[in-house]
Amino acid sequence: MTVLQQPQGGTVGGNADEVLAALQNALGESELLTGTAISDKYLKDWSGERGQMPLAVLRPRSTEEVSKALAVCHAHHWPVVPQGGLTGLAGGAVPSEGAVVISLERMSGVEEIDAASATLTVLAGTPLQAAQEAAQQAGFFLALDLGARGSCQVGGNIATNAGGNRVIRYGMARDLVLGLEVVLADGTVLSMLNKMVKNNAGPDLKGLFIGTEGTMGIITRAVLRLHPGVTGANTALIALTGFDAVVKLLRHAQQRLSGLVSAYEVMWADYYQSATTVGGIRAPLPADYPVYVLMDMQAADPEENAERFAAILEHALEQGWALDAAVAQSHADAEDFWALRDSIAEMLNAYAPTINFDVSFPISLIGQCVERLRAVMADKFPGIHAMYFGHVGDGNGHIVVGPLPDDNRQTERAVEDAFYEVTRELGGSVSAEHGIGIHKKPYLGHSRSQAELDVIRNMKRAVDPRGILNPGKILD
Ligand SMILES: Cc1cc2nc3c(=O)[nH]c(=O)nc-3n(C[C@H](O)[C@H](O)[C@H](O)COP(=O)(O)OP(=O)(O)OC[C@H]3O[C@@H](n4cnc5c(N)ncnc54)[C@H](O)[C@@H]3O)c2cc1C
């Protein structure tokens, strides 16, 4: 009898050899990696959290195989960790000691685009970018977009309820999911591949699996909503006097463009300067303005909107909100502007080890929040680099702090304690879009009441009574 110590202190009992034999029997040896065949890539994600050695990594090719694997693990009370593209920033996919990892990497491909219904049906292991490209080829737009698009998987995006660059207009992953196929902890397959926007036939079951980071079930397929009429965008990079001006411009642009602003990404000077030096990105505007906004408005014919869009920028300059602005004259220009925002991937490497904050507040409080956090850094952690940016049109701020000193996570914990205290005081959320995973568990109580946590625990017990699915993630 092997007794596995789970990270949160619970125990899962069973016999490792029996579990392996049962998995081999159910799936065949070729789907299983064990021992030295398990490469380092399965042990970590982008959060910097490092997992422990799993018993096996399974790479199923079908929902049926996922179901068989879960039925075996359920029967043996054995922990299972679902893995997507491993770009998560909260440690949700890192394995606990001896767990069975189920990687969705072989379940990839777009199965159907239903043009009449404007839906795309996709296997969960499909890279987001592949799904975006398939939608585009069919004349549609898949509105979910984030910097990790080349590596993250649609299943991982749904399991984390990913946000990204287009939330201001189209919502988060949750708002784009019409249907899901999910395998429960005991192997039961829930086939909820609904294509309808309206479906009030009882509670919205699929919602239970969106944003719950693989703790309630394994997503194997999804039906996503597509948007028509997007062939390009009017795009501008604007330098502003400060955060008040950022909010004024946002409100003005939303009003003049009838709510069609499709991205409103804010970069404070420290971010802009890092992106254009360490990140190696060309600076379309000088680097000494207080704050920059990357704004765009997507449309079927951006040319038609060029005047309207330019008028907004002129107004911002006349009002003294904007100090400078560059309007993209071509697709290449727009890509250059976006490269500034997307260079976060390179910067996470350049400034490693980093802490990546992903907090949200009512938009009106974000400027105040950044000021408070800057004061914390100057007072308690002078000399450590911090960059402020985010999807501010959705109230979402990101802060990257690093490189951290090599002091066994002492500084990391101290910075997190200080930042999340500010988040609690201002009534914000400790996770806007990255999830809780293991990394933010100590701070979940800053944003959730005890009564809410109890309900989440009860829901988990109802669908995974043996607690085998991603144990120790989100909650103990
Ligand atoms: C450069 C960069 C930029 C990023 N930008 C953004 C951004 O703008 N917005 C944003 O929201 N996030 C962003 N992220 C974070 C990350 O890309 C997202 O969280 C993404 O949705 C994770 O997808 P993944 O496939 O990599 O999931 P993984 O990291 O593999 O897993 C994430 C969680 O989902 C679970 N999971 C994975 N697949 C499944 C499945 N099929 N069924 C059930 N559970 C599953 C895992 O157990 C884990 O808990 C960024 C990350 C990087 C590195």
Ligand as a Chemical Component Dictionary entry (heavy atoms), coordinates in Angstrom:
data_LIG
# 
_chem_comp.id                   LIG 
_chem_comp.type                 NON-POLYMER 
_chem_comp.pdbx_formal_charge   0 
_chem_comp.three_letter_code    LIG 
# 
loop_
_chem_comp_atom.comp_id 
_chem_comp_atom.atom_id 
_chem_comp_atom.alt_atom_id 
_chem_comp_atom.type_symbol 
_chem_comp_atom.charge 
_chem_comp_atom.model_Cartn_x 
_chem_comp_atom.model_Cartn_y 
_chem_comp_atom.model_Cartn_z 
_chem_comp_atom.pdbx_ordinal 
LIG C1  C1  C 0 3.014  35.100 -22.065 1  
LIG C2  C2  C 0 1.740  34.773 -21.364 2  
LIG C3  C3  C 0 0.648  35.622 -21.506 3  
LIG C4  C4  C 0 -0.558 35.321 -20.864 4  
LIG N1  N1  N 0 -1.603 36.164 -21.005 5  
LIG C5  C5  C 0 -2.779 35.872 -20.424 6  
LIG C6  C6  C 0 -3.901 36.747 -20.581 7  
LIG O1  O1  O 0 -3.820 37.803 -21.203 8  
LIG N2  N2  N 0 -5.067 36.377 -20.004 9  
LIG C7  C7  C 0 -5.197 35.211 -19.281 10 
LIG O2  O2  O 0 -6.285 34.930 -18.787 11 
LIG N3  N3  N 0 -4.134 34.388 -19.097 12 
LIG C8  C8  C 0 -2.953 34.690 -19.642 13 
LIG N4  N4  N 0 -1.879 33.854 -19.459 14 
LIG C9  C9  C 0 -2.010 32.653 -18.615 15 
LIG C10 C10 C 0 -2.306 31.365 -19.404 16 
LIG O3  O3  O 0 -1.928 31.461 -20.734 17 
LIG C11 C11 C 0 -3.784 31.040 -19.325 18 
LIG O4  O4  O 0 -4.099 30.776 -17.972 19 
LIG C12 C12 C 0 -4.221 29.852 -20.179 20 
LIG O5  O5  O 0 -5.631 29.886 -20.223 21 
LIG C13 C13 C 0 -3.749 28.505 -19.657 22 
LIG O6  O6  O 0 -3.969 27.522 -20.659 23 
LIG P1  P1  P 0 -3.059 26.203 -20.730 24 
LIG O7  O7  O 0 -3.599 25.327 -21.789 25 
LIG O8  O8  O 0 -1.634 26.562 -20.831 26 
LIG O9  O9  O 0 -3.387 25.558 -19.304 27 
LIG P2  P2  P 0 -2.417 24.883 -18.247 28 
LIG O10 O10 O 0 -1.419 25.842 -17.744 29 
LIG O11 O11 O 0 -1.898 23.596 -18.751 30 
LIG O12 O12 O 0 -3.485 24.572 -17.088 31 
LIG C14 C14 C 0 -4.140 25.613 -16.403 32 
LIG C15 C15 C 0 -5.187 25.017 -15.461 33 
LIG O13 O13 O 0 -6.223 24.412 -16.218 34 
LIG C16 C16 C 0 -6.324 23.007 -15.937 35 
LIG N5  N5  N 0 -6.586 22.360 -17.232 36 
LIG C17 C17 C 0 -5.846 22.436 -18.366 37 
LIG N6  N6  N 0 -6.470 21.777 -19.367 38 
LIG C18 C18 C 0 -7.626 21.268 -18.843 39 
LIG C19 C19 C 0 -8.689 20.501 -19.368 40 
LIG N7  N7  N 0 -8.723 20.111 -20.644 41 
LIG N8  N8  N 0 -9.700 20.159 -18.529 42 
LIG C20 C20 C 0 -9.712 20.555 -17.233 43 
LIG N9  N9  N 0 -8.717 21.254 -16.686 44 
LIG C21 C21 C 0 -7.692 21.633 -17.483 45 
LIG C22 C22 C 0 -5.003 22.628 -15.293 46 
LIG O14 O14 O 0 -5.155 21.543 -14.387 47 
LIG C23 C23 C 0 -4.658 23.924 -14.560 48 
LIG O15 O15 O 0 -5.333 23.986 -13.337 49 
LIG C24 C24 C 0 -0.657 34.145 -20.067 50 
LIG C25 C25 C 0 0.442  33.293 -19.936 51 
LIG C26 C26 C 0 1.628  33.597 -20.561 52 
LIG C27 C27 C 0 2.783  32.665 -20.404 53 
# 
loop_
_chem_comp_bond.comp_id 
_chem_comp_bond.atom_id_1 
_chem_comp_bond.atom_id_2 
_chem_comp_bond.value_order 
_chem_comp_bond.pdbx_ordinal 
LIG C1  C2  SING 1  
LIG C2  C3  SING 2  
LIG C2  C26 DOUB 3  
LIG C3  C4  DOUB 4  
LIG C4  N1  SING 5  
LIG C4  C24 SING 6  
LIG N1  C5  DOUB 7  
LIG C5  C6  SING 8  
LIG C5  C8  SING 9  
LIG C6  O1  DOUB 10 
LIG C6  N2  SING 11 
LIG N2  C7  SING 12 
LIG C7  O2  DOUB 13 
LIG C7  N3  SING 14 
LIG N3  C8  DOUB 15 
LIG C8  N4  SING 16 
LIG N4  C9  SING 17 
LIG N4  C24 SING 18 
LIG C9  C10 SING 19 
LIG C10 O3  SING 20 
LIG C10 C11 SING 21 
LIG C11 O4  SING 22 
LIG C11 C12 SING 23 
LIG C12 O5  SING 24 
LIG C12 C13 SING 25 
LIG C13 O6  SING 26 
LIG O6  P1  SING 27 
LIG P1  O7  DOUB 28 
LIG P1  O8  SING 29 
LIG P1  O9  SING 30 
LIG O9  P2  SING 31 
LIG P2  O10 DOUB 32 
LIG P2  O11 SING 33 
LIG P2  O12 SING 34 
LIG O12 C14 SING 35 
LIG C14 C15 SING 36 
LIG C15 O13 SING 37 
LIG C15 C23 SING 38 
LIG O13 C16 SING 39 
LIG C16 N5  SING 40 
LIG C16 C22 SING 41 
LIG N5  C17 SING 42 
LIG N5  C21 SING 43 
LIG C17 N6  DOUB 44 
LIG N6  C18 SING 45 
LIG C18 C19 SING 46 
LIG C18 C21 DOUB 47 
LIG C19 N7  SING 48 
LIG C19 N8  DOUB 49 
LIG N8  C20 SING 50 
LIG C20 N9  DOUB 51 
LIG N9  C21 SING 52 
LIG C22 O14 SING 53 
LIG C22 C23 SING 54 
LIG C23 O15 SING 55 
LIG C24 C25 DOUB 56 
LIG C25 C26 SING 57 
LIG C26 C27 SING 58 
# 
